[in-house]
Amino acid sequence: MKKQRLNIEDRILIEELLRQNYKLKDIARAIDVQPSTISREIKNRRISNNSSLKCDKTDRYPFICYNCSKKINCKKKKYYYNYKEAQKDYDNKLKYSRIGIDMSIDEVEYWNDYFKDKIKDKNQPILHIFKNIEDEFPKSIQSFYKYVHKGYFPSINDEMLARSFNYKPRNKKEEIKTISKDNVIKKGRKISDFEEYIKNNQCSIVEMDTVIGKFEDKKCIMTLYLRESKLMLMFLIKKYKPSEVTNVFNSIRKTIGNELYRSIFEVILTDNGWEFSKPEEIEFDYDTGEKLINVFYTDPYSSWQKGGIERNHEFIRYIIPKGISFDNLNKKNITDMMNHINNVQRKSLDYQTPYQLFTQKYGEDISKKLHLTQIQKDEVNLSYKLLNK
């Protein structure tokens, strides 16, 4: 066959041959296409008058009334083929075929309900959702964002999608007590010392930080991010209290033992927050005097040096947006948040979860001791509703 699409010259010829009462197969042969192509062209692009009475003859070739002997006095609906109107219809469909949504109404309703449950009700990240439905959803993730932006899924809007809008600039700079630049505790613990240590030692690296709700809150969330598995441990502590950090690490060490404590937390990289101003209290076993782990500090105002934990904090903000107080949280809330976050599939982990990788390496018994549990992928919930369960 010559081609798949008809052009305006073909349509001029179709109109002329129809007027001359050519057979369908003869028109097809003249244009060098299949007869079905000509048949669809005429039926889909014929024009008609406004009569409501239907003529059964127009259901068969030639589908129009050019050569009908009764057309002069006929009161029924008349059809004609006009090459100009046919070409105009073709051009419009070609132009707008990619505009709108290429899904049926039933599909739209089904996926609207599905995404409402996963995004609006459970606040699951988009990549996590799409990994679970990649063989079912008929469009790409880019098309999904476009459809949401255009309002085709009525239960979802742009504000529900992470990174759809830029962050607003802060109105004020929070003044937080930090370790001074030349503090003696930073000797041998600076970022240059960290880089030298990991260059000469093969070890696991843990990033440590805190997340704050409102500036006036008395509580904050302390986080430990294991780079290898991207697992994040979370603890509710009093703000700016070094003793609270010490208590967390003492509890972990007693729970899992010195050997695993050294293995998992051999190197800790943190910022200059005042709550981390007593590193020796978590580095040493004071019963034996043995040094178990090593604490290092990033440069001031260099959060990118521990970028893994900073990015992982976004999951916390999925659940608790900035500006909401942490003082009403309890240990169960923190544990629930931790487990749902750790069961989000990560593209960088080949769509495995941090919980899976950590448990594969250290075993379920250690996971349980650290209050880690598995959450089924469909049950992952990163919405504020999680805190009300």
C-alpha positions in Angstrom: 0.0 0.0 0.0 1.1 3.5 -0.7 0.6 5.2 2.7 -1.4 5.2 5.9 -2.8 8.7 5.8 -4.9 10.4 3.1 -4.0 13.9 1.9 -6.1 16.7 0.4 -5.4 15.4 -3.2 -6.7 12.0 -2.2 -9.9 13.6 -0.8 -10.5 15.6 -3.9 -10.2 12.4 -5.9 -12.6 10.5 -3.5 -15.2 13.2 -3.9 -15.0 13.2 -7.7 -15.1 9.4 -8.0 -18.1 9.3 -5.6 -19.9 11.8 -7.9 -19.2 9.5 -10.8 -20.6 6.5 -8.9 -17.4 4.5 -8.8 -17.3 1.3 -6.9 -15.5 1.2 -3.5 -12.7 -1.1 -4.7 -12.1 1.0 -7.7 -11.7 4.2 -5.6 -9.3 2.3 -3.3 -7.3 1.0 -6.3 -7.1 4.5 -7.8 -5.7 6.0 -4.5 -3.6 2.8 -3.7 -5.1 2.1 -0.3 -7.3 -0.6 1.2 -11.1 -0.3 0.6 -11.6 -0.2 4.3 -9.6 3.1 4.4 -11.9 4.7 1.9 -15.0 3.3 3.7 -13.9 4.8 7.1 -13.0 8.1 5.4 -16.4 8.6 3.9 -18.4 7.4 7.0 -16.3 9.4 9.5 -16.1 12.7 7.5 -19.4 12.9 5.6 -21.6 15.9 6.3 -25.4 15.9 6.7 -28.5 18.1 6.9 -30.5 18.4 10.1 -33.3 16.0 9.4 -34.1 13.5 12.1 -35.4 10.8 9.7 -32.8 8.2 9.0 -32.3 6.4 5.6 -31.1 2.8 5.8 -29.3 3.1 2.5 -26.7 5.4 4.0 -25.5 2.5 6.2 -24.1 0.9 3.1 -21.6 2.1 0.5 -21.4 4.7 -0.9 -22.8 6.1 2.5 -23.9 9.3 0.8 -26.7 10.5 -1.4 -25.0 11.9 -4.5 -26.4 9.4 -7.0 -29.7 8.4 -5.2 -32.6 8.7 -7.6 -35.0 9.7 -4.8 -32.9 12.5 -3.2 -34.8 15.4 -4.7 -38.1 14.6 -2.9 -36.6 12.7 0.0 -37.4 14.1 3.5 -34.9 11.9 5.2 -31.4 12.8 6.4 -29.0 13.4 3.5 -25.3 12.8 3.6 -22.6 14.3 1.3 -18.8 14.1 1.1 -17.0 17.4 0.7 -13.2 17.3 0.4 -12.7 20.7 2.0 -14.8 19.8 5.1 -13.1 16.4 5.3 -9.6 17.9 5.2 -10.6 20.5 7.8 -11.9 17.7 10.1 -8.7 15.8 9.6 -6.4 18.8 10.4 -8.4 19.5 13.6 -8.1 16.0 14.8 -4.4 15.8 14.0 -3.8 19.1 15.9 -5.8 18.3 19.0 -5.3 14.5 19.2 -2.6 15.0 21.9 -4.6 17.5 23.9 -6.9 16.3 26.7 -6.8 12.9 28.2 -6.5 9.7 26.3 -8.5 7.6 28.8 -12.0 6.4 29.0 -14.5 7.9 31.6 -14.4 4.5 33.5 -10.6 4.6 33.6 -10.5 8.2 34.8 -13.0 7.4 37.6 -11.1 4.2 38.6 -7.7 5.9 38.8 -9.1 9.0 40.4 -10.4 6.8 43.3 -7.1 4.9 43.4 -4.9 8.0 43.5 -7.2 9.6 46.1 -6.6 6.7 48.5 -2.8 6.7 47.9 -2.1 10.4 47.7 -4.8 12.3 49.5 -5.6 9.8 52.2 -2.2 8.1 52.7 0.1 10.8 51.2 2.3 8.2 49.5 5.2 9.5 47.3 4.5 9.4 43.6 7.5 7.1 42.7 6.4 4.6 45.4 2.9 4.5 43.9 4.0 4.2 40.3 6.4 1.4 41.0 3.4 -0.6 42.3 1.2 0.1 39.3 3.8 0.4 36.5 2.2 -2.5 34.5 -1.4 -1.3 35.1 -1.5 2.5 34.7 -1.7 3.2 31.0 0.3 6.5 31.1 3.7 7.7 32.2 4.4 9.6 35.4 4.9 12.8 33.3 1.4 12.3 31.8 0.0 11.8 35.3 1.4 15.1 36.5 0.0 16.8 33.4 -3.5 15.3 33.9 -3.5 16.4 37.5 -2.4 19.9 36.5 -5.2 20.1 34.0 -7.8 18.9 36.5 -8.7 15.5 35.0 -8.5 13.8 38.3 -11.0 15.8 40.5 -9.9 14.4 43.8 -6.3 15.4 43.4 -4.6 18.8 42.8 -1.1 20.1 42.3 -0.7 21.0 46.0 -0.9 17.3 46.9 2.1 16.5 44.8 5.6 16.9 46.2 7.7 19.6 44.5 4.8 20.8 42.3 5.4 24.3 43.8 8.5 26.1 44.9 9.0 26.5 48.6 8.1 29.9 50.1 11.0 32.0 51.4 11.2 32.1 55.2 9.9 35.2 56.9 12.6 35.1 59.6 15.8 33.4 60.4 15.7 31.3 63.4 18.4 31.9 66.0 19.5 28.5 67.3 22.4 27.9 69.7 25.2 26.0 68.0 28.7 24.8 68.7 31.2 27.6 68.0 33.5 27.3 65.1 36.7 27.0 67.2 35.2 24.9 70.0 37.7 22.4 71.4 35.4 19.5 71.0 35.7 19.8 67.2 39.4 19.1 67.3 39.9 15.9 65.3 36.2 15.8 64.4 36.0 18.2 61.5 34.8 17.3 58.0 38.4 17.0 56.9 39.0 14.4 59.6 35.9 12.6 58.5 37.1 12.4 54.9 40.5 11.2 56.0 38.9 8.5 58.3 36.6 7.0 55.7 39.4 7.1 53.1 41.4 4.8 55.3 38.6 2.7 56.8 35.8 0.8 55.2 32.9 1.6 57.5 29.2 2.3 57.7 28.3 6.0 57.9 25.4 7.4 59.8 24.1 11.0 59.5 22.6 12.6 62.5 20.3 15.6 62.8 17.1 17.0 64.4 13.8 18.2 62.9 12.0 21.1 64.6 8.3 21.9 64.5 7.6 25.3 65.8 10.5 27.5 67.1 9.0 27.7 70.5 8.4 23.9 70.9 10.1 22.1 73.7 10.4 18.8 71.8 12.0 17.9 68.5 12.7 14.7 66.5 16.2 13.3 66.5 17.0 11.3 63.3 19.8 8.9 62.5 20.2 8.1 58.7 22.1 5.0 57.7 23.6 5.9 54.3 24.0 2.3 53.1 20.3 1.3 53.4 18.8 4.8 53.7 17.0 3.6 56.9 16.1 6.4 59.3 15.7 5.9 63.0 13.6 8.5 64.8 13.4 9.6 68.4 11.4 12.2 70.3 13.7 14.3 72.5 13.8 17.6 74.3 15.3 20.4 72.2 18.9 21.5 72.7 19.6 18.9 75.4 22.9 16.9 74.9 21.8 14.6 77.7 18.8 13.5 75.6 21.1 12.5 72.7 23.3 10.6 75.1 20.2 8.7 76.5 19.2 7.7 73.0 22.6 6.2 72.2 22.9 4.5 75.6 19.5 2.9 75.0 20.5 1.7 71.5 23.8 0.3 72.8 22.2 -1.6 75.6 19.6 -3.0 73.3 21.8 -4.3 70.5 25.2 -4.7 72.3 28.6 -3.1 71.8 29.6 -5.2 68.8 26.6 -4.3 66.7 26.6 -0.7 68.1 30.2 -0.3 66.8 29.3 -2.0 63.5 26.2 0.1 62.7 27.3 3.4 64.1 31.0 3.4 63.6 31.0 6.8 61.9 28.5 9.5 62.7 28.4 12.8 60.8 26.3 15.6 62.3 26.0 19.3 62.3 26.9 21.9 64.9 23.6 21.8 66.8 24.0 22.3 70.6 22.4 19.0 71.4 25.4 17.3 69.7 27.9 19.1 71.8 29.0 16.1 73.9 30.3 13.6 71.4 32.5 11.7 73.9 29.4 10.6 75.8 28.2 8.5 72.8 31.7 7.5 71.5 32.9 5.7 74.6 31.8 2.8 76.8 32.5 4.4 80.2 32.4 1.0 82.0 35.5 -0.2 80.0 36.9 3.1 78.6 36.8 1.6 75.1 36.1 3.9 72.2 33.3 2.4 70.1 32.3 4.9 67.5 33.5 8.2 66.0 31.6 11.5 65.7 32.5 14.1 63.1 31.0 17.6 62.4 30.1 19.2 59.1 31.2 22.8 58.3 28.9 25.5 59.6 26.0 26.2 57.2 27.0 23.2 55.0 24.0 20.9 55.3 24.8 19.5 51.8 27.7 17.6 53.5 25.0 15.4 55.0 22.6 15.7 52.2 21.1 12.2 52.6 19.4 12.9 55.9 18.3 16.3 54.7 16.5 14.8 51.8 15.0 12.1 53.9 13.5 14.7 56.2 11.1 15.5 53.3 9.2 12.4 54.2 8.6 13.7 57.7 7.3 16.9 56.2 4.9 14.8 54.1 3.3 13.8 57.4 3.8 17.0 59.5 4.2 20.1 57.4 6.4 23.0 58.6 4.8 25.2 61.2 3.0 22.4 63.1 4.0 21.8 66.7 5.8 18.7 67.8 4.9 19.1 71.4 1.7 17.0 71.1 3.6 14.0 69.6 4.3 10.9 71.6 6.7 7.9 71.1 4.0 5.9 69.2 3.6 8.7 66.7 7.3 8.8 66.1 7.6 5.0 65.7 4.6 4.9 63.3 6.2 7.7 61.2 9.6 6.0 61.2 8.1 2.6 60.0 6.0 4.1 57.3 8.9 6.2 56.0 11.2 3.2 56.0 8.8 1.2 53.9 8.6 3.6 51.0 10.2 2.1 47.9 13.2 4.0 46.7 14.3 4.3 43.1 17.9 4.6 44.2 17.6 1.2 46.0 16.2 -0.4 42.8 12.7 0.0 44.3 13.5 -1.9 47.5 12.7 -0.3 50.9 15.2 0.8 53.6 13.5 -1.7 55.9 14.2 -4.6 53.5 17.9 -3.7 53.0 18.5 -3.2 56.7 16.7 -6.4 57.7 18.5 -8.4 55.0 21.9 -7.3 56.5 21.2 -7.4 60.3 18.2 -9.7 60.6 14.6 -9.4 61.8 15.6 -9.7 65.5 17.7 -6.6 65.4 15.0 -4.8 63.5 12.5 -5.6 66.1 14.8 -4.5 68.9 15.0 -1.1 67.1 11.2 -1.0 66.9 11.3 -1.5 63.1 8.4 -3.3 61.4 7.4 -4.0 57.8 4.4 -2.1 56.3 2.7 -3.5 53.3 3.3 -1.3 50.2 -0.4 -0.5 49.8 -0.7 0.4 53.4 2.1 3.0 53.5 0.7 6.2 54.8 2.5 9.5 54.9 -0.4 11.7 55.7 -1.2 13.6 59.0 -4.0 11.0 59.5 -1.2 8.5 60.5 -0.8 10.4 63.8 -4.5 9.9 64.7 -4.5 6.1 64.5 
